[in-house]
C-alpha cells in the first residue's frame, strides 16, 4: 500500500494540473459572434427595374420574355432592348423549372393551383397547409383549396407558369417561376397568348 501512495498522489496532482490548464485555456477562448438571424442569410434580390421610356413602346405584339435561372431574374424584352428586369424564384432541386423555348399558353389573372394548396374546413380555416393534392389525403370534413397564382402566365400543359409568389432569393418553387407582385402584373399586362418565353442558363 505505501508503494502505491506516491503513484496515486502523482496521478491526483497531474489531474489537478491538467484541469487547471484546461480552465485557463477556456478563460482565454474568444467569445463567438452572435447568431445571425435567418433573414440576414437570405439573399436580398434587387427589386423590379423598369425602363419607363421603352416600356411605353411595349405592346403584347412586340415583347418577349427571357428568364435567367442562374441570375434568378426575368427580363421583358422589346427586340434586344430591356424594358423591365425583375427578381424570380424558379424551381428547386427535384422540381426544376422547364428550360428552352416556351411560349405563353394561357393568361389568368386569378389562377389557383390544382396541385398545391391547403386543406380547409367548412368555415374556410386552414387545417393542413402546404399540401399536394397528388400525394396528401384530405382529413375528414376538409376540402382542397389551391394556392393562389395571381397574374398567371401558363408555360406548359402540366401547369408550370409565371405568377406572383414568395421570393427567398434562391430557387424554391415546385417548377413555376415566381415573381414579385409588381413584376408579375407588369409582365402580364405586356404579353399575350403566344408570346415567346426563353428559359435557361443565361
C-alpha positions in Angstrom: 0.0 0.0 0.0 2.8 2.5 0.9 4.3 1.9 -2.6 1.0 2.8 -4.3 0.6 6.0 -2.4 3.2 8.1 -4.3 1.7 6.9 -7.6 -1.8 7.8 -6.5 -0.7 11.2 -5.3 1.2 11.8 -8.5 -1.9 10.9 -10.6 -4.1 13.3 -8.5 -1.6 16.1 -8.8 -1.3 15.6 -12.6 -5.1 15.6 -12.9 -5.4 18.8 -10.9 -2.7 20.4 -13.1 -4.4 19.4 -16.3 -7.8 20.7 -15.1 -6.2 24.0 -14.1 -4.6 24.4 -17.5 -7.9 23.5 -19.2 -9.7 26.1 -17.2 -7.2 28.7 -18.1 -7.5 27.8 -21.8 -11.3 28.1 -21.5 -10.9 31.6 -20.0 -8.9 32.9 -23.0 -11.3 31.5 -25.6 -12.7 34.3 -27.8 -16.4 34.9 -27.5 -18.2 33.5 -30.5 -20.0 36.1 -32.7 -23.8 36.3 -32.1 -26.0 34.1 -34.1 -27.2 35.8 -37.3 -31.0 36.0 -38.0 -32.3 33.7 -40.7 -33.5 36.8 -42.6 -29.9 38.0 -42.8 -28.8 34.9 -44.5 -31.4 35.1 -47.3 -30.0 36.8 -50.4 -31.8 40.1 -51.0 -32.6 40.4 -54.6 -32.6 43.7 -56.5 -36.2 44.9 -57.0 -38.0 45.3 -60.3 -36.3 47.8 -62.6 -38.2 49.4 -65.4 -37.1 51.5 -68.4 -40.2 53.7 -68.4 -39.5 55.3 -71.8 -39.0 52.0 -73.5 -42.0 50.4 -71.7 -44.2 53.0 -73.3 -43.4 51.3 -76.7 -44.2 47.8 -75.4 -47.3 46.0 -76.7 -48.3 42.4 -76.5 -47.3 42.1 -80.1 -43.6 43.2 -79.8 -42.5 41.8 -76.4 -40.8 38.6 -75.4 -39.6 37.2 -72.1 -36.2 35.8 -71.1 -35.7 34.0 -67.8 -32.2 33.6 -66.3 -32.1 30.7 -63.9 -28.5 31.4 -62.6 -29.3 35.1 -62.0 -32.9 34.4 -60.8 -34.2 37.3 -63.0 -36.8 37.7 -65.7 -36.5 40.2 -68.5 -39.2 41.8 -70.5 -37.7 42.5 -73.9 -38.6 44.5 -76.9 -36.3 43.1 -79.6 -32.9 43.3 -78.0 -33.8 46.1 -75.6 -34.6 45.6 -72.0 -37.9 47.1 -70.9 -38.1 45.5 -67.4 -35.9 43.3 -65.2 -37.4 41.6 -62.1 -36.5 39.1 -59.5 -37.8 35.5 -59.6 -37.7 32.2 -57.7 -37.5 29.2 -60.1 -38.0 25.5 -59.3 -35.9 23.9 -56.5 -33.9 20.7 -56.9 -36.2 17.9 -57.9 -38.8 20.3 -59.2 -36.6 22.3 -61.7 -38.3 24.8 -64.0 -38.5 23.7 -67.6 -35.9 25.1 -69.8 -35.9 26.0 -73.5 -38.0 28.0 -75.9 -41.5 28.1 -74.5 -44.5 30.4 -75.0 -47.4 31.8 -73.1 -50.2 29.2 -73.4 -52.8 30.9 -71.2 -53.4 34.1 -69.2 -55.4 34.1 -66.0 -55.3 37.0 -63.5 -56.8 35.0 -60.6 -55.5 31.5 -61.2 -55.3 28.8 -58.4 -53.1 25.7 -58.4 -54.9 22.4 -58.9 -51.9 20.5 -57.2 -50.5 22.6 -54.4 -52.5 24.4 -51.6 -54.2 23.8 -48.3 -56.9 21.6 -46.8 -59.5 23.8 -45.2 -62.7 23.1 -43.2 -66.3 24.2 -43.9 -65.6 27.6 -42.3 -62.5 28.2 -44.5 -60.0 27.6 -41.7 -56.7 26.0 -42.8 -56.4 22.6 -41.3 -53.3 21.5 -43.1 -51.2 23.9 -45.1 -48.7 23.3 -48.0 -50.2 20.1 -49.2 -50.1 18.3 -52.6 -53.4 17.1 -53.9 -51.5 14.3 -55.7 -49.9 13.0 -52.5 -51.8 14.0 -49.4 -55.2 12.8 -48.3 -57.8 15.4 -47.1 -58.7 15.0 -43.4 -62.3 14.3 -42.7 -64.5 17.4 -43.1 -62.0 19.3 -45.2 -61.5 20.1 -48.9 -58.6 21.2 -51.0 -58.1 24.9 -51.9 -55.4 25.6 -54.5 -52.7 28.1 -53.8 -53.3 31.5 -55.4 -51.2 32.1 -58.5 -52.1 35.7 -59.3 -51.2 37.2 -62.8 -50.6 33.6 -64.1 -48.9 33.0 -67.4 -49.1 29.3 -68.3 -45.9 28.0 -69.9 -46.5 24.2 -70.0 -49.6 21.9 -70.4 -49.0 20.4 -67.0 -49.4 23.7 -65.2 -46.0 25.4 -64.9 -46.2 29.1 -65.3 -45.1 32.6 -64.1 -47.1 34.2 -61.3 -46.9 36.1 -58.0 -45.0 34.2 -55.3 -42.6 34.3 -52.4 -39.0 35.3 -53.4 -36.5 34.0 -50.9 -33.5 34.8 -53.2 -32.9 31.2 -54.5 -34.8 28.5 -56.4 -37.7 27.4 -54.1 -40.8 26.6 -56.2 -42.3 23.4 -57.4 -41.3 24.4 -61.0 -43.2 27.6 -61.5 -41.3 30.9 -62.0 -42.4 33.1 -59.1 -42.3 36.9 -59.5 -42.9 39.9 -57.3 -46.4 41.3 -57.3 -45.4 44.4 -59.3 -43.3 42.4 -61.7 -45.9 39.7 -62.4 -48.6 42.4 -63.0 -46.3 44.3 -65.4 -45.2 41.2 -67.4 -48.9 40.0 -67.5 -50.0 43.4 -68.9 -47.4 43.4 -71.7 -47.7 39.9 -73.2 -50.3 37.8 -74.9 -51.0 34.1 -75.5 -48.2 33.1 -77.9 -45.5 35.5 -76.5 -42.1 33.7 -76.6 -40.5 32.8 -73.3 -36.9 31.7 -73.2 -35.8 30.0 -70.0 -32.2 28.9 -69.5 -28.7 29.4 -68.1 -28.2 33.0 -69.2 
